[in-house]
């Protein structure tokens, strides 16, 4: 089974992100807009409870924090992903580091860059056109994050919440 840990932003921010995703992200129907804290990983279903226990403990020791978007950016030339840049606050970076450490994750393909994907799997020309027209767009949004979620992937490729963890209190 495949699991992952994410933050879902407010409906207001999700609606804004989806206004782009429905055109530029083939995963639009599989998962709502999110900030990935722990990339998808394979695990047995019976291990999910143990992961949930660890995540509940991390959530209890983490205070709610501010999530800020600032601009539209891209991971080009590494890949053709276009995203809303999330300001990397100390709390967000600590949450990621703690979860990474708890899951004994030694290697990662990429450094942690907090973001919400708005376009992916674009050809080089599509990427160039779309990013060219969006990159000057200001995305000044701020909200308080008070929870994160352990997700699992269904057979059809879509993701669903296994458990939600509230920050600072349980």
Secondary structure, DSSP 8 states (H G I E B T S, - for coil): -EEEEEE---HHHHHHHHHHHHHHBTTTTTS-S-EEEEEEEE--GGGHHHHHHHHHHHHHT---EEEEEEEEEE-TTT---EEEEE---HHHHHHHHHHHHHTT----SS----EEEEEBS--HHHHHHHHHHHTT-EEEEEEEE-EEEEEEE-TTS-EEEEEEEESS--
